[in-house]
Amino acid sequence: MVVHRADKITGPWEGKVALQDKGVAQGGLVDTPDGKWFAYLFRDFGSVGRIPYLVPVKWEDGWPIVGIDGKVPDSLDLPASNGLIPGIVASDEFKRLKGEPALPLVWQWNHNPDNKLWSVTQRKGYLRLTTGRIDTVFVTARNTLTQRTFGPVCSGSASIDISNMKEGDFAGLALLQRKYGLVGVKYANGAKSIVMINAQSGRPVEVQSVPCTQKTIYLKADCDFRDKADIANFFYSLDDKTWTPIGSQLKMEYSMPHFMGYRFGLFNFATKTPGGYVDFDWFRIH
């Protein structure tokens, strides 16, 4: 990270390398009300994407001295946030009090959403995703609701009511990137199945399918980013207590076409007939 300074915007400018450690770079300077300074930077870290870093700063002779002895600390003694967004990820029970936003800012859509086709009010305490068109592959489907994954390890789980799906529908929990992984419920040939899709090869492959006869299913995806292991495993449960592995391990890979780290995603799309819907009771991160 290079810093330049000048007494006026037109110069003359002088610059120097302010930090060279772990690839942490590119950001800005922030200060706190009590007079502390930090550089707010990021680091490319494999399939989890670009992770934020707060790096201590002190000033000497008019220059910001970034880091501690030129190094980026892996942890800081900071108080928990009490701001409007206490974290960049959060579990969600989809219960909304009057005046609360329909979706907190921890959530982002994969595409511009069709707001007629999602709701947290049609069924109180649930996120409803309704299909509105035909899609052939997961990555083109609209109204996939996502949160970022995080390191060093993380897990996302969801409860989904699948009783109102239509023939050809596919709904569930995703790890979204170009080489994605899915665990969910497919409705095909008059029957529902819990399936795992692995797109590690660059194309989606249905690795395993298990018959499904109940209306509520629990899904989970575990991610391991330690030392850039970048591996994920998928599970399902019939009772939210006993978890059964399904499919194959996904080797996660950051890729430029999507230009982001892997994200958890709640999805529902139709391959035959629009109009079916699923209800997510909750999404929880661990």
N, C-alpha and C positions, 0 to 999 in steps of 0.2 A: 504494500500500500504506500503510495507516494503522496506527500502533502506539499502543496505550494502555498506561499504567502506573499502578500504585498501590502503596502500602506494605503494603496488606492487601487481601484478596479482596473485602471489602465496600466498598472505596473510601475516600476519594474518588478518582476516576479523572481523569486528564488524557491527552489524545491529540494527535497531530499526524501530518501526512503524512510518512512516512519514505522513500518512494521513488516517483518518477513518471517512468518511462523505459521506452519500448518496450512498454508494457503488461505488463511483468514484475511479478507480484504473487502473493498468496495462498499462504502456506506457513508455515514456522516457522523458528526459530533453532536452529542446531546448533553445537557446539564440538568441537574436536579435542583429543586428549591433550596436544598441545604448546601448547595455549592459544589457538589461532586460532579465530575465530568466522566463521560464514557464515550467510546466509539461504538456505534451500532453497526455491526458488520455481518458478513455471512461467510459460510464455508461450504464448498461443494463436498458432499459426503455420500457418494454412491447413490443407491436407489431411494434413500430417504429424501434426497433432494438437497436443496440449499438450506442449511440450518442457521438460525440467527445466533449471533454472539454479541454479548455486551462485554467490552474490554475496557478496563480502567485506564483513565488518562490523567496525567498531571502536566502542568505547564512549566517550562524552563526556558528562560530567555526568549519568550514569545513563541516558542514551538510547542505543539502538543506531543508529549512523550507517551506513546501508546504501548500498553502492556506492562508487565512486571519484569524488569530486567530484559526487555525485548521479547518476552514470551507471552503467549495467550493462556491465561488460567482456564482450566476446565470447569471450575466452579467458583461462584461468588457468594459471599454472605450478604444476601439481599432479602428484604422483607417480602412477604407475599403481596401480590398486587391486590389493591382494593379498588381498582378503576372500573370503568364501564365494561371492559373485556378482561376478566381475571386471568384468562389463559387463551392460547391459540387453538386449543382443542377442548372439548367438554362432552360428557355424557348428556343425553337428552331423553327425558321421559315423555316428551311431547304434550305435557300438560301446560296450558297457558292461562295465566290470570288476566283479568281485564286490563287492557292498556299495554300488555307485554307484546313485543314484536312476534310475528308468526314464526320467524326463524332467527335465532341469535347469529351474530356475525362469525361464529366459528364454522358455520355451514356455508358452502358455495356450491352452485349448480355446475354441472359439467358443460352444459350449453346454456344459452339464454333460455329460461324456462317458459313453458306454456302455463301461465298462472291459472288457467281454467282447470288444469288437470292435476293439481296438488292442493292439499288442504290439511290444516291441523284443527279445523272446526267442524267438518262434516261428521266426524265421529270423535267425540271429546276424548282427549288423551291419546290420540293416535295420529300418525302421519299417513294420509291416504295418497297413494300414487295411482292415477288412472291412466290407462293407455289411450292415446288419441290418434295413432297412425301405425302403419306397418314398418317395422325395421327388421333387417336381416342379421345384423351383428350388434353386439353390445355397445361398441364405441360410438355408433351413430344415434343410439337411443337418446331421446330427450328426457329431462326431468330425473336424471340421476343425481341424487343429493350427496355431496361429498364433504369429508373432513380430511385434513392431512394426517399422515402417519407421523410417528416421532420415535426418536431413539432414546436409549440404546435398544430397548425391546418394547413392543406394544402389542395390544390385542384389542380388537373391536368385535362386539357381539350385538346381535339384534334378535328381537322377537317379531315374527311376522304371521299375520292371519291371512291364509291363502284361500279362504272359502269362496271368494268372488272372482277368481281367475277365469279366463276364457280359454278355450282350446287354442293352443299355439303360444300362450303367454309364458314368459320366463321372468321370475322375480327373485331377488335375494340380496346377498352381500358381496361386494366386489373389492378387490385391490386393483385400483385403476392406474394403468400406465399403458404404453403401447403393448407390452408383453404382460397382459393382465391375467388375473386369476379370479374365478367366480365360484361361489357356492350358493345354490338356490334351488327353487322348485320350478320344474318344467311341467306344463300341462300338455300332454300329447297323446293322441289316439284314445282319448277318453279317460286317461289315468294320469295321476300326478306322481312325480318322482323327484327325489332330492339328488341333484347332480353337482359335480365339480368339473369346471372347465379350466383348462390350462392353456394359455396362449404364449408360453415361453418360446416356442419355436417360431413365433411370428404369425401363427394362425391358430384359431381356437380349436382345441381338441377336448371332446367329452371323455374324461378319464374314467369316471365311475358314476353309476346310477343306482339309486336305492329306492324301492317302492315307498310311497308315502300315502297314508290313509287318514291322517288326522288334519284338523284345520289350522292348528298353530304349530309352527316349527321354529326352532332356535338355531341360529347360525353364528359361526365364529371364525375369525381369521387372526392368526398370530404372526407377527413380524419380528425378525431378529436382524438388527443392523450393526451388531457389535463387531468391531474391526472389519466393517464392510462385508460381513457374511452375506447379507442381502438374501435371506431365505424366508419363505412364508409357508405356513401349513394351514389347512382348512378343516373345519369340524362342523358337525351338526348334533343336535340333541332333541329328544322328544319330550323332555321334562325340565330342561334348564338346570339339570344336575349332573347327569352322565353325558359326557361329550365323546363322540365317536369320530375318529379321523376319517376323512373322505378324500379320494383322489390322490394326487401326487404333489410332492413339494414343488413350490414355484421358486425358481431362481430369479429374483427381481433384478431389473436392469434399468438404470436411468437412460432415457433416450431423448434425443433432441426434438423429434417430431412432436412430442407432448410437452417437453421442456418444463417438467415439474417432477417432484418426488412422488412416490406412490401415495395414493389417497384411498381411504375407505369410501365406499360408495353404496348407497341404498338405491336399488334399481327395480324397475318393472317395465317390460316392453312386450309388444305384441308382434307375432310373426304371421298371424292369420286374420284376426278380427279385433279391431279396436273396441274399447269400452269396458274391458275388465279392470278390476282394481284389487290392490292389496293394502292392508293396514299394518303399519309398523307400530308396535306398542312402545318400543324403546330402542335406543342405540346406546351402548355403554362402552367406554374405553377403559382399559386397564393397564 
